[in-house]
């Protein structure tokens, strides 16, 4: 009897010890709580900038929030730390432009009071924990601090949520760091979609994208529309003097965990999922999936002068092909191929995706446009022609790999022929690269 009692006491002590450890861990490292959307059909209200809101309804929503954030720490296959904030209020009047002349000039400075979480939590250290998580697990170049306020403090801090409030269920807070170009658009698009998917959000149309930067509008931004038809800009909210109230706010995960920037990552499933979603929205079928080896489709993407950014006043770019006509003539002499030439910036995002989906071989000088290979059917070939000074660049090859393609990297032996901006490509280089690509597809 004494022996059984001793065992019982030891068991109780052990169970108490485990419970205590779990309690400590849940305080220091919040559990992987996934909040499922009550409505997956729409991300925004009928009017994205409603002039008035039901204050009683908002108060009821606020009072029900006792947990102001969730850190999902078991994400797979890529992100391991995905931060969601609950009952977030963004005040766009608490921003100011930077004084930088490079791409950092397209960011905002966030001032205290810009981001607040309305919570009934009384944990004194919680605000510091959340701010540490933002610094560690997200990509926000400018310092971003969170204030925790209770519903009773709303009037004290002049938080009038009865009017001029845009209410949304789920919002992804995105700061784009580099100048807008296809490569970084694709990287951001893949990362945000995957982070949401790992958080349990399988329908991206239920999430509204908030661009919290000052980037100018660009045609390539339209790629986001295929996944996220709801998009807002912080500057738009500021101009309308609207606050944003989000039930859930995703802060863009840290790029250190990005599958697009991790050359050791090789899983094809995430890009395949995104590609299929976009194909469905554009009504692209699998009719171009199989390769016709008697008529392999080659898509040449030319780099030509255009104003890729307002800061590029002259609209001059580098890594152009000086002898385009000669390259095309050389390709036409190769049997069993069909050639199409495009300049991506002259096409709409939908036309760009459709052009990629119809290609068997993507042939171009090294550039951000190579990132569009993610929209080709899997099993195709990407040819990257590089200047003689260009070292092996793993970024484009990595995107090809996780998109399910073969990749050919060919460095030119020739020197620039016009102002160091254009390159001559020999017929022999054309023949070698196309022949190798054809073999990869058909043998």
TORSE-538565 format. One line per field, with one value per residue (C-alpha): residue number from 1; residue in three letters; x, y, z. Coordinates in nm, 2 decimals, m for minus. Layout:
BEGIN
nr: c(NUM:...);
rest: c(ALA:...);
px: c(X:...);
py: c(Y:...);
pz: c(Z:...);
END
This chain:
BEGIN
nr: c(1:2:3:4:5:6:7:8:9:10:11:12:13:14:15:16:17:18:19:20:21:22:23:24:25:26:27:28:29:30:31:32:33:34:35:36:37:38:39:40:41:42:43:44:45:46:47:48:49:50:51:52:53:54:55:56:57:58:59:60:61:62:63:64:65:66:67:68:69:70:71:72:73:74:75:76:77:78:79:80:81:82:83:84:85:86:87:88:89:90:91:92:93:94:95:96:97:98:99:100:101:102:103:104:105:106:107:108:109:110:111:112:113:114:115:116:117:118:119:120:121:122:123:124:125:126:127:128:129:130:131:132:133:134:135:136:137:138:139:140:141:142:143:144:145:146:147:148:149:150:151:152:153:154:155:156:157:158:159:160:161:162:163:164:165:166:167:168:169:170:171:172:173:174:175:176:177:178:179:180:181:182:183:184:185:186:187:188:189:190:191:192:193:194:195:196:197:198:199:200:201:202:203:204:205:206:207:208:209:210:211:212:213:214:215:216:217:218:219:220:221:222:223:224:225:226:227:228:229:230:231:232:233:234:235:236:237:238:239:240:241:242:243:244:245:246:247:248:249:250:251:252:253:254:255:256:257:258:259:260:261:262:263:264:265:266:267:268:269:270:271:272:273:274:275:276:277:278:279:280:281:282:283:284:285:286:287:288:289:290:291:292:293:294:295:296:297:298:299:300:301:302:303:304:305:306:307:308:309:310:311:312:313:314:315:316:317:318:319:320:321:322:323:324:325:326:327:328:329:330:331:332:333:334:335:336:337:338:339:340:341:342:343:344:345:346:347:348:349:350:351:352:353:354:355:356:357:358:359:360:361:362:363:364:365:366:367:368:369:370:371:372:373:374:375:376:377:378:379:380:381:382:383:384:385:386:387:388:389:390:391:392:393:394:395:396:397:398:399:400:401:402:403:404:405:406:407:408:409:410:411:412:413:414:415:416:417:418:419:420:421:422:423:424:425:426:427:428:429:430:431:432:433:434:435:436:437:438:439:440:441:442:443);
rest: c(UNK:UNK:UNK:UNK:UNK:UNK:UNK:UNK:UNK:UNK:UNK:UNK:UNK:UNK:UNK:UNK:UNK:UNK:UNK:UNK:UNK:UNK:UNK:UNK:UNK:UNK:UNK:UNK:UNK:UNK:UNK:UNK:UNK:UNK:UNK:UNK:UNK:UNK:UNK:UNK:UNK:UNK:UNK:UNK:UNK:UNK:UNK:UNK:UNK:UNK:UNK:UNK:UNK:UNK:UNK:UNK:UNK:UNK:UNK:UNK:UNK:UNK:UNK:UNK:UNK:UNK:UNK:UNK:UNK:UNK:UNK:UNK:UNK:UNK:UNK:UNK:UNK:UNK:UNK:UNK:UNK:UNK:UNK:UNK:UNK:UNK:UNK:UNK:UNK:UNK:UNK:UNK:UNK:UNK:UNK:UNK:UNK:UNK:UNK:UNK:UNK:UNK:UNK:UNK:UNK:UNK:UNK:UNK:UNK:UNK:UNK:UNK:UNK:UNK:UNK:UNK:UNK:UNK:UNK:UNK:UNK:UNK:UNK:UNK:UNK:UNK:UNK:UNK:UNK:UNK:UNK:UNK:UNK:UNK:UNK:UNK:UNK:UNK:UNK:UNK:UNK:UNK:UNK:UNK:UNK:UNK:UNK:UNK:UNK:UNK:UNK:UNK:UNK:UNK:UNK:UNK:UNK:UNK:UNK:UNK:UNK:UNK:UNK:UNK:UNK:UNK:UNK:UNK:UNK:UNK:UNK:UNK:UNK:UNK:UNK:UNK:UNK:UNK:UNK:UNK:UNK:UNK:UNK:UNK:UNK:UNK:UNK:UNK:UNK:UNK:UNK:UNK:UNK:UNK:UNK:UNK:UNK:UNK:UNK:UNK:UNK:UNK:UNK:UNK:UNK:UNK:UNK:UNK:UNK:UNK:UNK:UNK:UNK:UNK:UNK:UNK:UNK:UNK:UNK:UNK:UNK:UNK:UNK:UNK:UNK:UNK:UNK:UNK:UNK:UNK:UNK:UNK:UNK:UNK:UNK:UNK:UNK:UNK:UNK:UNK:UNK:UNK:UNK:UNK:UNK:UNK:UNK:UNK:UNK:UNK:UNK:UNK:UNK:UNK:UNK:UNK:UNK:UNK:UNK:UNK:UNK:UNK:UNK:UNK:UNK:UNK:UNK:UNK:UNK:UNK:UNK:UNK:UNK:UNK:UNK:UNK:UNK:UNK:UNK:UNK:UNK:UNK:UNK:UNK:UNK:UNK:UNK:UNK:UNK:UNK:UNK:UNK:UNK:UNK:UNK:UNK:UNK:UNK:UNK:UNK:UNK:UNK:UNK:UNK:UNK:UNK:UNK:UNK:UNK:UNK:UNK:UNK:UNK:UNK:UNK:UNK:UNK:UNK:UNK:UNK:UNK:UNK:UNK:UNK:UNK:UNK:UNK:UNK:UNK:UNK:UNK:UNK:UNK:UNK:UNK:UNK:UNK:UNK:UNK:UNK:UNK:UNK:UNK:UNK:UNK:UNK:UNK:UNK:UNK:UNK:UNK:UNK:UNK:UNK:UNK:UNK:UNK:UNK:UNK:UNK:UNK:UNK:UNK:UNK:UNK:UNK:UNK:UNK:UNK:UNK:UNK:UNK:UNK:UNK:UNK:UNK:UNK:UNK:UNK:UNK:UNK:UNK:UNK:UNK:UNK:UNK:UNK:UNK:UNK:UNK:UNK:UNK:UNK:UNK:UNK:UNK:UNK:UNK:UNK:UNK:UNK:UNK:UNK:UNK:UNK:UNK:UNK:UNK:UNK:UNK:UNK:UNK:UNK:UNK:UNK:UNK:UNK:UNK:UNK:UNK:UNK:UNK:UNK:UNK:UNK:UNK:UNK:UNK:UNK:UNK:UNK:UNK:UNK:UNK:UNK:UNK:UNK:UNK:UNK:UNK:UNK:UNK:UNK);
px: c(0.00:0.29:0.46:0.14:0.10:0.46:0.41:0.09:0.27:0.56:0.31:0.13:0.46:0.57:0.24:0.26:0.61:0.51:0.21:0.43:0.68:0.39:0.26:0.61:0.65:0.31:0.40:0.74:0.67:0.30:0.14:0.07:m0.28:m0.44:m0.75:m0.98:m1.17:m1.54:m1.60:m1.37:m1.56:m1.44:m1.16:m1.33:m1.66:m1.87:m1.72:m1.34:m1.36:m1.69:m1.77:m1.93:m1.92:m2.14:m1.95:m2.15:m2.06:m1.69:m1.70:m1.85:m1.57:m1.30:m1.42:m1.41:m1.03:m0.82:m0.52:m0.36:m0.13:m0.04:0.31:0.28:0.61:0.56:0.50:0.61:0.75:0.92:0.83:0.87:0.77:0.45:0.32:m0.05:m0.18:m0.53:m0.77:m0.51:m0.58:m0.35:m0.35:m0.20:m0.17:0.12:0.35:0.60:0.82:1.19:1.46:1.65:1.72:1.74:1.47:1.46:1.30:0.99:0.94:0.76:0.87:0.62:0.56:0.43:0.06:0.07:m0.01:m0.22:m0.37:m0.69:m0.69:m0.83:m0.50:m0.33:0.01:0.26:0.54:0.32:0.38:0.76:0.72:0.51:0.76:1.05:0.86:0.81:1.18:1.29:1.04:0.92:1.05:1.00:1.30:1.17:1.12:0.76:0.63:0.30:0.09:m0.15:m0.47:m0.78:m1.14:m1.18:m0.87:m1.01:m1.16:m0.86:m0.63:m0.88:m0.95:m1.29:m1.38:m1.74:m1.65:m1.38:m1.28:m1.21:m1.30:m1.14:m1.13:m0.78:m0.50:m0.14:0.10:0.36:0.66:0.83:1.20:1.35:1.24:0.95:1.06:0.92:1.18:1.09:0.72:0.73:0.94:0.69:0.39:0.52:0.62:0.29:0.08:0.27:0.27:m0.11:m0.15:0.06:m0.16:m0.47:m0.59:m0.64:m0.84:m0.63:m0.93:m1.03:m0.72:m0.66:m0.30:m0.19:0.11:0.28:0.53:0.54:0.63:0.48:0.22:0.36:0.21:0.37:0.17:m0.12:0.03:m0.11:m0.47:m0.47:m0.44:m0.54:m0.81:m0.83:m0.53:m0.49:m0.21:m0.12:m0.10:m0.46:m0.58:m0.38:m0.53:m0.88:m0.79:m0.92:m0.80:m0.79:m0.94:m0.83:m0.95:m0.62:m0.31:m0.02:0.32:0.52:0.75:1.12:1.29:1.56:1.30:1.19:1.18:1.26:1.58:1.69:1.89:1.89:1.51:1.38:1.02:0.80:0.46:0.43:0.49:0.28:m0.01:0.03:0.06:m0.25:m0.45:m0.34:m0.40:m0.75:m0.82:m0.70:m0.87:m0.54:m0.57:m0.31:m0.33:0.03:0.17:0.29:0.58:0.55:0.91:0.84:0.74:0.91:0.79:1.07:0.98:1.24:1.21:1.39:1.54:1.48:1.48:1.18:1.11:1.10:1.08:1.01:1.36:1.50:1.41:1.59:1.44:1.77:1.85:2.14:2.20:2.03:2.09:2.26:2.18:1.82:1.75:2.06:1.96:1.60:1.74:1.97:1.68:1.47:1.74:1.71:1.46:1.16:1.12:0.87:0.98:0.79:0.94:0.80:0.89:0.73:0.68:0.46:0.23:m0.03:0.03:m0.23:m0.07:0.27:0.15:m0.03:0.28:0.48:0.23:0.25:0.63:0.85:1.18:1.22:1.53:1.66:1.94:1.98:1.73:1.44:1.21:1.35:1.14:0.84:0.94:0.73:0.43:0.55:0.41:0.65:0.91:1.01:1.36:1.48:1.79:1.97:2.23:2.47:2.72:3.09:3.13:2.83:2.91:2.69:2.37:2.18:1.86:1.71:1.82:1.67:1.33:1.35:1.42:1.14:0.91:1.00:1.22:1.56:1.80:2.08:2.32:2.54:2.80:2.89:3.25:3.18:3.23:2.97:2.93:2.73:2.81:2.86:2.49:2.43:2.59:2.64:2.52:2.67:2.48:2.69:2.57:2.21:2.25:2.42:2.17:1.86:2.00:2.08:1.73:1.56:1.75:1.64:1.28:1.28:1.55);
py: c(0.00:0.23:0.15:0.24:0.56:0.66:0.59:0.81:1.10:1.08:1.07:1.38:1.56:1.47:1.58:1.91:1.96:1.90:2.13:2.40:2.37:2.39:2.70:2.87:2.78:2.91:3.24:3.28:3.11:3.12:2.81:2.76:2.90:2.92:3.14:3.02:3.28:3.29:3.39:3.28:3.45:3.81:4.01:4.35:4.52:4.62:4.97:4.95:5.30:5.32:5.67:5.53:5.22:5.06:5.15:4.91:4.62:4.73:4.75:4.40:4.27:4.44:4.32:3.96:3.98:3.87:3.72:4.00:3.79:3.44:3.31:3.01:2.83:2.50:2.61:2.38:2.35:2.68:2.94:2.85:3.18:3.34:3.64:3.73:4.03:4.04:4.34:4.57:4.94:5.13:5.50:5.63:5.98:5.85:5.81:6.04:6.00:5.93:6.17:5.90:5.93:5.56:5.29:5.36:5.68:5.47:5.37:5.54:5.62:5.47:5.69:5.58:5.52:5.40:5.04:4.95:4.62:4.65:4.38:4.30:4.13:4.27:4.10:4.39:4.23:4.13:4.45:4.40:4.04:4.13:4.40:4.16:3.91:4.19:4.27:3.90:3.72:3.98:4.19:4.56:4.77:5.07:5.04:4.93:4.94:4.81:4.97:4.76:4.95:4.83:4.91:5.15:5.35:5.42:5.76:5.86:5.82:5.98:5.65:5.73:5.40:5.51:5.68:5.69:5.34:5.07:4.73:4.41:4.06:3.96:4.19:4.11:4.40:4.42:4.65:4.61:4.69:4.70:4.90:4.72:4.46:4.11:3.93:4.09:4.09:3.71:3.66:3.86:3.70:3.35:3.42:3.59:3.32:3.04:3.21:3.25:2.89:2.76:2.97:2.78:3.04:2.84:3.10:3.41:3.62:3.63:3.84:4.20:4.32:4.64:4.79:4.98:5.15:5.44:5.26:5.41:5.21:4.97:4.74:4.44:4.50:4.34:4.00:4.03:4.06:3.70:3.59:3.89:4.10:4.32:4.56:4.88:5.13:5.31:5.64:5.59:5.55:5.85:6.06:5.97:6.01:5.66:5.43:5.05:4.80:4.44:4.14:3.97:4.13:3.93:4.09:3.98:3.69:3.74:3.69:3.48:3.20:3.27:2.96:3.19:3.31:2.98:2.80:2.48:2.45:2.22:2.14:2.20:2.20:2.57:2.71:2.44:2.54:2.91:2.84:2.63:2.90:3.16:2.93:2.87:3.24:3.31:2.99:2.84:2.47:2.19:2.17:2.31:2.07:1.81:1.90:1.85:1.76:1.83:2.19:2.30:2.65:2.90:3.23:3.50:3.78:4.09:4.35:4.69:5.05:5.14:5.35:5.07:5.32:5.69:5.74:5.61:5.93:5.83:5.49:5.32:4.97:4.74:4.38:4.43:4.22:4.43:4.19:4.08:4.01:3.78:3.58:3.53:3.43:3.18:3.02:2.99:2.78:2.52:2.25:2.15:2.48:2.76:3.11:3.39:3.73:3.94:4.24:4.18:4.54:4.58:4.31:4.31:4.08:3.84:3.84:3.77:3.47:3.33:3.37:3.18:2.90:2.85:2.82:2.52:2.71:3.05:3.22:3.56:3.77:3.76:3.98:4.01:3.88:3.53:3.51:3.47:3.11:3.02:3.06:2.81:2.46:2.23:2.03:2.31:2.47:2.81:2.96:3.24:3.42:3.62:3.89:3.79:3.98:3.81:3.54:3.24:3.38:3.11:3.32:3.26:2.90:2.84:2.98:2.75:2.45:2.51:2.57:2.22:2.33:2.26:2.56:2.65:2.92:3.05:3.31:3.52:3.54:3.86:4.22:4.49:4.67:4.98:5.20:4.89:4.82:4.58:4.25:4.06:3.70:3.47:3.22:2.95:3.05:3.04:2.70:2.55:2.67:2.58:2.24:2.16:2.28:2.07:1.76:1.82:1.83:1.54:1.29);
pz: c(0.00:0.09:m0.24:m0.44:m0.24:m0.32:m0.69:m0.68:m0.51:m0.76:m1.05:m0.92:m0.87:m1.22:m1.38:m1.19:m1.31:m1.68:m1.64:m1.50:m1.79:m2.04:m1.86:m1.88:m2.24:m2.34:m2.18:m2.34:m2.67:m2.76:m2.90:m3.26:m3.26:m3.60:m3.62:m3.89:m4.09:m4.01:m4.38:m4.65:m4.94:m4.91:m4.76:m4.74:m4.69:m4.99:m4.97:m4.90:m4.75:m4.56:m4.43:m4.12:m3.91:m3.64:m3.32:m3.11:m3.34:m3.33:m2.95:m2.93:m3.15:m2.95:m2.61:m2.73:m2.80:m2.51:m2.70:m2.91:m3.12:m3.23:m3.34:m3.56:m3.50:m3.67:m4.03:m4.31:m4.56:m4.54:m4.28:m3.91:m3.76:m3.88:m3.68:m3.67:m3.47:m3.34:m3.34:m3.50:m3.56:m3.81:m3.80:m4.14:m4.00:m3.79:m4.09:m4.27:m4.58:m4.55:m4.68:m4.88:m5.26:m5.33:m5.29:m4.92:m5.01:m5.10:m4.74:m4.46:m4.11:m3.86:m3.56:m3.22:m3.23:m3.59:m3.49:m3.19:m3.07:m2.88:m2.61:m2.27:m2.18:m1.86:m1.91:m1.85:m2.06:m2.35:m2.55:m2.53:m2.64:m2.94:m3.05:m3.01:m3.24:m3.50:m3.50:m3.51:m3.72:m3.98:m4.26:m4.17:m4.24:m4.05:m3.67:m3.60:m3.25:m3.12:m2.85:m2.65:m2.55:m2.38:m2.51:m2.21:m2.33:m2.68:m2.59:m2.38:m2.68:m2.93:m3.10:m3.26:m3.43:m3.51:m3.84:m4.11:m4.04:m4.30:m4.14:m4.27:m4.14:m4.25:m4.37:m4.48:m4.39:m4.67:m4.69:m5.03:m4.99:m5.34:m5.64:m5.81:m6.06:m6.16:m5.95:m5.61:m5.70:m5.75:m5.43:m5.22:m5.39:m5.33:m4.97:m4.87:m5.03:m4.86:m4.52:m4.54:m4.66:m4.37:m4.13:m4.25:m4.51:m4.83:m5.00:m5.07:m5.18:m4.81:m4.73:m4.82:m4.90:m4.74:m4.90:m4.62:m4.84:m5.09:m5.40:m5.72:m5.91:m6.17:m6.43:m6.27:m5.95:m6.14:m6.07:m5.72:m5.85:m5.96:m5.60:m5.39:m5.56:m5.24:m5.22:m5.03:m5.01:m4.69:m4.87:m4.99:m4.64:m4.53:m4.81:m4.70:m4.33:m4.26:m3.99:m4.06:m3.82:m3.89:m3.70:m3.80:m3.93:m4.08:m4.07:m4.37:m4.26:m4.25:m4.59:m4.42:m4.43:m4.79:m5.02:m5.31:m5.14:m5.00:m5.27:m5.06:m5.08:m5.35:m5.27:m5.58:m5.41:m5.30:m5.65:m5.81:m5.58:m5.66:m6.04:m6.04:m5.86:m6.11:m6.41:m6.28:m6.24:m6.60:m6.73:m6.85:m6.91:m6.93:m7.30:m7.33:m7.06:m7.30:m7.53:m7.91:m8.00:m8.36:m8.28:m7.95:m7.86:m7.78:m7.61:m7.65:m7.40:m7.50:m7.27:m7.43:m7.30:m7.10:m6.79:m6.53:m6.25:m6.22:m6.09:m6.43:m6.61:m6.93:m6.94:m7.03:m6.91:m6.95:m7.06:m7.40:m7.71:m7.98:m8.27:m8.21:m8.58:m8.61:m8.31:m8.44:m8.79:m8.62:m8.43:m8.74:m8.90:m8.62:m8.71:m8.49:m8.31:m8.32:m8.21:m8.04:m7.94:m7.66:m7.45:m7.11:m7.01:m7.32:m7.20:m6.93:m6.63:m6.76:m7.11:m6.95:m6.75:m7.06:m7.27:m7.01:m6.99:m7.37:m7.38:m7.37:m7.37:m7.21:m7.36:m7.25:m7.12:m6.75:m6.58:m6.34:m6.61:m6.56:m6.24:m6.46:m6.52:m6.22:m6.45:m6.70:m6.69:m6.49:m6.68:m6.92:m6.98:m6.89:m7.07:m6.90:m7.11:m6.89:m6.96:m6.95:m6.62:m6.46:m6.20:m6.17:m6.03:m5.83:m5.79:m6.13:m6.14:m5.80:m5.91:m6.21:m5.99:m5.74:m6.04:m6.18:m6.48:m6.61:m6.62:m6.86:m6.76:m7.05:m7.00:m7.31:m7.42:m7.61:m7.48:m7.47:m7.81:m7.72:m7.42:m7.21:m7.21:m7.51:m7.60:m7.93:m7.92:m8.18:m8.39:m8.23:m7.88:m8.00:m8.16:m7.86:m7.60:m7.81:m7.90:m7.54:m7.42:m7.69:m7.58:m7.22:m7.33:m7.58:m7.49);
END
